[in-house]
Amino acid sequence: MFSRILIANRGEITLRIIRACHELGIAAIAIYSEADANSPYLELADEAICIGPAVPAKSYLNIPAIISAAEVADVDAIHPGYGFLAENAEFAQICHDCGIKFIGPSVEAMRLLGDKVAARKLAQKANVTVVPGSEGAISDETEALKLAGKLGYPVIIKAAAGGGGRGMRAVHNDISFRQAFAAAQAEAQAAFGNPSVYLEKLIVEPRHVEVQVLADEHGNALHFYERDCSIQRRHQKMIEESPCPVLDERDRNELCESALAIIKEANYTNAATVEFLLDKNKNFYFIEVNTRIQVEHPVTEMVTGHDLIKWQLRIASGEKMKLSQRDIKHSGCAIECRINAEDPKNNFSPCPGTITRYIPPGGPAVRIDTHVYQGYTVSPNYDSMICKLIVHRPNRAEAIETTKRALSEFIIEPLKTTIPACLDILSHNLFVKGTVDTGFIERNF
Amino acid sequence: MSEKQSDLKKIEQLLEIMKENDLVEIEVKSGDEKIVLKRAQPQPPQVTAVPMMTPAVSTGAAVPAAPKAGGEQEAEKASDLIEIKAPMVGTFYATPNPDAEPYIEVGSKVTQSTVVCIIEAMKVMNEIKAEAEGTITEVCIQSGQAVEYGTVLYRVKPD
């Protein structure tokens, strides 16, 4: 096992990793920017090193500064958390070259799965269904039109260089296709400096379902069941839960086995999340693999009882998972709400400022993962997520009620937060029935 | 009266024990009697603490110890002095190579472009310039120590 690691991140995930380290007897070295200098979570770290000013490019994304801090602190490994450098293969390569273990997959697996086209091919090789579409970029309009007819409308035209929902255009018939195709190419050129576009069948009103996977360096890969993250706005998840309320045992098993097939095909190690779209007929389509721990990992921790961060540390240190798939049990229902410093009434625009009153909820079945406290100033430099509220109960109905109770106890003043929005969603009859899709917030709020 | 005196004696003895063993806190219980003694923490001299650094955070080994050169009671008002700060995380070297003389010492004159030290980061030796003009009044870091972003390396009295 490692004796010292550096955490190349900030906020709640750094605190989460510090806690896992201390339970395993590992010294945790935190890095921080000037903007985070007064954060109490840094006092829980065994050491804290200031690596730069508030701007992420000069601190949390500053690879030379982070490596230098790791060398000064003489650590065995670096945990990248999520966001920032977590999926940066170049950073993982530099860690490797400097003799520092990167707590995550190999550089090769990261590169492979980070390339959308390569990941899609890999999934097909593993016999997992992908969203039907053109294999790679398509430039000829007539050819594209023919393919659109074959895929069946509606189809979606996407910029090859795009991402996060930018440069996408849904088309519903041949007539609008011609016009949209030329416009999409022009748009892609203007936005990304690359006119390449590709076609995909539009999955109508899909759910977003993902599978948590862990693979050790001895060839064992296990899944830790699924999370349903259909409650999103602008492609940002707001509420996540496990199990997915619409999957039966057989579908769930097929989904999780597909995720494992992809992970094995990629020779993947450490934690990964395999993301799928689930259509109304319970067909699932592979979208991508996230090669890191995710924000919503506590949902899985609650329903399986496994500490995923500790597993990441154990696996990276070369330990073998002495578990079989049968040992991993799913129990009850867990729901996570992301509390962001945002104004839901003002199109979820970020709402930085100082918290003058902070009273978190408590009581049975409630977990709070946060780095904030009374007096904390939410910096405009970083992500607006300030807290995760996770609830675990024997069934979904009870989990919803406990989450609502906990949210209504929560006091964070004077900032606007997503607490009222989460309460509205949890009370909505479609959410209660479990019949939502990724367009739920846009349509209903 | 005699009871009080014996109490005082006891406390004196305890203080001796604390001093000898460099303890900051001691608690002695006997029957209903409880004595708690606390001494002031041996303060690391805080010379014009850099505002963004919390002392609580700056206790790690990677964080340089506060200057020992009696800078505490400097006659100069700290606000009159310019601080030369580390622009990066790394290892501070006061000399161009292990056998050489320091780049600068107390009393050295510096200009904007004077090289004052080296900070080693990722095996690269980065020459750090003064970016200030005046006379060095204090060297805050010992050669070979780790510095973080913003650590005060030198203080300069402007001419």
Interface residues (C-beta under 8 A of the other chain):
Chain A: I29 Y32 E34 A37 N38 L42 E43 A45 D46 E47 A48 I49 C50 I51 G52 P53 S59 P64 A65 I67 S68 A69 E71 V72 A73 C98
Chain B: M52 M53 T54 A56 V57 S58 G60 A61 A62 V63 M88 V89 G90 T91 A121 M122 A146 E148 Y149 G150 T151
